[in-house]
Amino acid sequence: MIETNALTPLGHQILEHWNRYRPAMVRKLTQQNQLQQAIYAAQELTGNLLYDLTVVQKMDYQPAWEIATREWAFLPDEEDQPQLSFDPASLDPYPPLPATSA
């Protein structure tokens, strides 16, 4: 199902959370052969945001963790929020770098 060597402990937590709270989304992503890619992207985006909030913006870890994991990792229950504001299959773990002036 998922190549577990590409997942960090956070990736495993995301997979467990999605299986529990968004099973229809997991089934759809699995049918489209995009589950691993979506989990990996969510793990990387969450880690990058957590780094930015704690290291760059100097936010305390716990509130930064709550913000970062709520964004892509620990999504709301399908019963509470059937539609997400984004398509997990379209997450890009490598967003383009900001342009710099020469």
Backbone as CSV, one residue per row, in Angstrom:
resi,resn,N_x,N_y,N_z,CA_x,CA_y,CA_z,C_x,C_y,C_z
1,MET,0.830,-1.199,0.000,0.000,0.000,0.000,0.866,1.250,0.000
2,ILE,1.602,1.502,1.107,2.444,2.693,1.194,3.871,2.243,1.411
3,GLU,4.772,2.847,0.718,6.186,2.593,0.906,6.603,3.277,2.202
4,THR,6.662,2.512,3.278,6.855,3.112,4.598,8.257,3.671,4.801
5,ASN,9.232,3.279,3.987,10.576,3.827,4.184,10.668,5.294,3.784
6,ALA,9.697,5.810,3.018,9.702,7.218,2.621,8.995,8.094,3.654
7,LEU,8.349,7.445,4.629,7.596,8.209,5.617,8.390,8.377,6.905
8,THR,8.289,9.569,7.451,8.852,9.851,8.767,7.814,9.435,9.804
9,PRO,8.144,9.515,11.096,7.104,9.257,12.105,5.874,10.144,11.897
10,LEU,6.074,11.385,11.478,4.934,12.262,11.194,4.101,11.697,10.050
11,GLY,4.739,11.197,9.010,4.013,10.600,7.891,3.155,9.429,8.338
12,HIS,3.682,8.610,9.247,2.905,7.490,9.773,1.713,7.992,10.592
13,GLN,1.908,9.070,11.346,0.804,9.655,12.110,-0.267,10.200,11.165
14,ILE,0.162,10.831,10.083,-0.780,11.358,9.088,-1.594,10.213,8.491
15,LEU,-0.918,9.149,8.085,-1.603,7.993,7.497,-2.620,7.423,8.478
16,GLU,-2.227,7.257,9.717,-3.145,6.728,10.734,-4.353,7.658,10.920
17,HIS,-4.076,8.966,10.987,-5.153,9.942,11.163,-6.105,9.926,9.968
18,TRP,-5.569,9.951,8.763,-6.413,9.945,7.567,-7.235,8.672,7.491
19,ASN,-6.641,7.508,7.813,-7.392,6.253,7.793,-8.563,6.298,8.769
20,ARG,-8.349,6.915,9.903,-9.381,6.965,10.935,-10.464,8.007,10.635
21,TYR,-10.051,9.210,10.216,-10.988,10.324,10.099,-11.404,10.681,8.672
22,ARG,-10.665,10.184,7.676,-11.021,10.497,6.282,-10.909,9.231,5.419
23,PRO,-11.612,8.166,5.816,-11.475,6.901,5.082,-11.913,6.975,3.620
24,ALA,-12.925,7.755,3.301,-13.356,7.875,1.897,-12.260,8.541,1.068
25,MET,-11.612,9.548,1.634,-10.521,10.215,0.931,-9.362,9.237,0.708
26,VAL,-9.052,8.432,1.723,-7.976,7.442,1.596,-8.319,6.430,0.515
27,ARG,-9.576,5.960,0.485,-9.988,5.011,-0.557,-9.830,5.624,-1.948
28,LYS,-10.266,6.868,-2.095,-10.167,7.539,-3.400,-8.704,7.706,-3.819
29,LEU,-7.875,8.168,-2.892,-6.457,8.346,-3.205,-5.794,7.004,-3.532
30,THR,-6.189,5.957,-2.827,-5.643,4.622,-3.090,-6.053,4.147,-4.475
31,GLN,-7.324,4.331,-4.832,-7.812,3.930,-6.158,-7.081,4.674,-7.264
32,GLN,-6.720,5.926,-7.001,-6.017,6.743,-7.988,-4.502,6.549,-7.906
33,ASN,-4.070,5.634,-7.024,-2.648,5.360,-6.805,-1.889,6.637,-6.418
34,GLN,-2.511,7.468,-5.563,-1.903,8.737,-5.161,-1.781,8.892,-3.648
35,LEU,-2.096,7.837,-2.894,-2.071,7.964,-1.439,-0.663,8.233,-0.923
36,GLN,0.312,7.468,-1.367,1.677,7.660,-0.875,2.171,9.065,-1.192
37,GLN,1.923,9.513,-2.391,2.358,10.851,-2.802,1.691,11.922,-1.932
38,ALA,0.414,11.769,-1.638,-0.313,12.753,-0.828,0.188,12.758,0.617
39,ILE,0.431,11.579,1.177,0.941,11.487,2.554,2.337,12.116,2.618
40,TYR,3.180,11.774,1.658,4.534,12.325,1.640,4.502,13.844,1.520
41,ALA,3.667,14.358,0.647,3.560,15.808,0.469,3.063,16.470,1.754
42,ALA,2.046,15.896,2.381,1.520,16.458,3.633,2.591,16.453,4.720
43,GLN,3.358,15.379,4.790,4.438,15.277,5.777,5.503,16.352,5.533
44,GLU,5.898,16.531,4.301,6.945,17.506,3.981,6.464,18.945,4.175
45,LEU,5.255,19.234,3.709,4.705,20.583,3.866,4.520,20.927,5.344
46,THR,4.059,19.968,6.124,3.880,20.193,7.556,5.214,20.451,8.229
47,GLY,6.211,19.645,7.914,7.544,19.832,8.485,8.150,21.171,8.097
48,ASN,7.977,21.564,6.853,8.516,22.845,6.396,7.834,24.016,7.099
49,LEU,6.514,23.930,7.252,5.785,24.998,7.937,6.184,25.050,9.409
50,LEU,6.327,23.900,10.037,6.746,23.859,11.440,8.130,24.498,11.602
51,TYR,9.041,24.193,10.696,10.372,24.810,10.725,10.262,26.326,10.591
52,ASP,9.484,26.768,9.617,9.333,28.202,9.392,8.763,28.901,10.626
53,LEU,7.739,28.309,11.215,7.097,28.939,12.373,8.012,28.974,13.595
54,THR,8.740,27.880,13.837,9.554,27.820,15.058,10.924,28.458,14.896
55,VAL,11.590,28.230,13.781,12.965,28.710,13.613,13.001,30.111,13.021
56,VAL,12.264,30.319,11.950,12.311,31.608,11.265,11.487,32.657,12.007
57,GLN,10.243,32.283,12.363,9.357,33.261,13.000,9.431,33.237,14.528
58,LYS,10.221,32.314,15.079,10.466,32.235,16.536,9.199,31.983,17.352
59,MET,8.255,31.239,16.802,7.031,30.900,17.528,7.333,29.742,18.487
60,ASP,6.643,29.700,19.606,6.772,28.573,20.517,6.341,27.296,19.802
61,TYR,6.960,26.170,20.193,6.755,24.923,19.469,5.304,24.451,19.477
62,GLN,4.654,24.412,20.635,3.311,23.832,20.714,2.293,24.561,19.832
63,PRO,2.197,25.896,19.892,1.242,26.547,18.976,1.650,26.369,17.507
64,ALA,2.938,26.338,17.233,3.397,26.121,15.856,2.996,24.728,15.378
65,TRP,3.157,23.734,16.242,2.772,22.356,15.913,1.278,22.283,15.591
66,GLU,0.465,22.929,16.406,-0.980,22.902,16.191,-1.364,23.550,14.866
67,ILE,-0.741,24.656,14.534,-1.015,25.332,13.260,-0.554,24.469,12.093
68,ALA,0.678,23.985,12.164,1.270,23.232,11.054,0.525,21.923,10.791
69,THR,0.164,21.203,11.838,-0.495,19.912,11.619,-1.938,20.069,11.181
70,ARG,-2.581,21.137,11.565,-3.976,21.375,11.165,-4.067,21.706,9.672
71,GLU,-3.011,22.284,9.109,-3.021,22.743,7.720,-3.150,21.588,6.719
72,TRP,-2.283,20.574,6.806,-2.272,19.480,5.823,-2.303,18.098,6.445
73,ALA,-1.882,17.950,7.692,-1.679,16.626,8.270,-2.926,16.064,8.941
74,PHE,-3.367,16.686,9.998,-4.472,16.163,10.797,-5.768,16.853,10.376
75,LEU,-6.272,16.385,9.264,-7.440,16.991,8.621,-8.707,16.701,9.416
76,PRO,-9.727,17.566,9.274,-10.976,17.351,10.001,-11.694,16.078,9.536
77,ASP,-12.516,15.560,10.410,-13.317,14.375,10.146,-14.207,14.608,8.920
78,GLU,-14.351,13.581,8.106,-15.189,13.696,6.901,-16.633,14.045,7.229
79,GLU,-17.126,13.600,8.366,-18.503,13.921,8.748,-18.648,15.398,9.086
80,ASP,-17.614,15.981,9.691,-17.652,17.397,10.064,-17.387,18.312,8.879
81,GLN,-16.491,17.891,7.990,-16.116,18.706,6.831,-15.901,17.783,5.635
82,PRO,-16.987,17.453,4.916,-16.868,16.506,3.802,-15.922,16.977,2.698
83,GLN,-15.900,18.270,2.415,-15.046,18.802,1.349,-13.901,19.603,1.951
84,LEU,-12.700,19.337,1.474,-11.540,20.124,1.898,-11.379,21.318,0.972
85,SER,-10.601,22.287,1.420,-10.351,23.469,0.594,-9.261,23.205,-0.446
86,PHE,-8.706,21.994,-0.451,-7.659,21.623,-1.402,-7.820,20.144,-1.736
87,ASP,-7.181,19.727,-2.812,-7.177,18.325,-3.214,-5.871,17.701,-2.721
88,PRO,-5.922,16.749,-1.785,-4.691,16.157,-1.266,-3.808,15.542,-2.352
89,ALA,-4.397,15.097,-3.444,-3.609,14.518,-4.531,-2.785,15.568,-5.259
90,SER,-3.132,16.834,-5.096,-2.408,17.889,-5.811,-1.360,18.586,-4.945
91,LEU,-1.169,18.125,-3.711,-0.160,18.755,-2.853,1.228,18.567,-3.455
92,ASP,2.005,19.616,-3.432,3.365,19.583,-3.966,4.337,19.758,-2.809
93,PRO,5.136,18.717,-2.497,6.066,18.846,-1.378,7.235,19.784,-1.676
94,TYR,7.386,20.167,-2.933,8.488,21.047,-3.322,7.956,22.302,-3.986
95,PRO,7.314,23.196,-3.221,6.799,24.423,-3.838,7.957,25.262,-4.376
96,PRO,7.694,26.072,-5.386,8.768,26.886,-5.965,9.347,27.854,-4.931
97,LEU,10.627,28.083,-5.046,11.290,29.032,-4.160,10.880,30.455,-4.535
98,PRO,10.846,31.344,-3.571,10.497,32.733,-3.898,11.546,33.335,-4.838
99,ALA,11.084,34.211,-5.689,11.988,34.880,-6.619,12.896,35.839,-5.858
100,THR,14.125,35.900,-6.291,15.062,36.846,-5.676,15.524,37.830,-6.732
101,SER,15.851,38.996,-6.284,16.317,40.001,-7.250,17.817,39.829,-7.461
102,ALA,18.262,40.041,-8.683,19.670,39.856,-9.025,20.479,41.106,-8.837
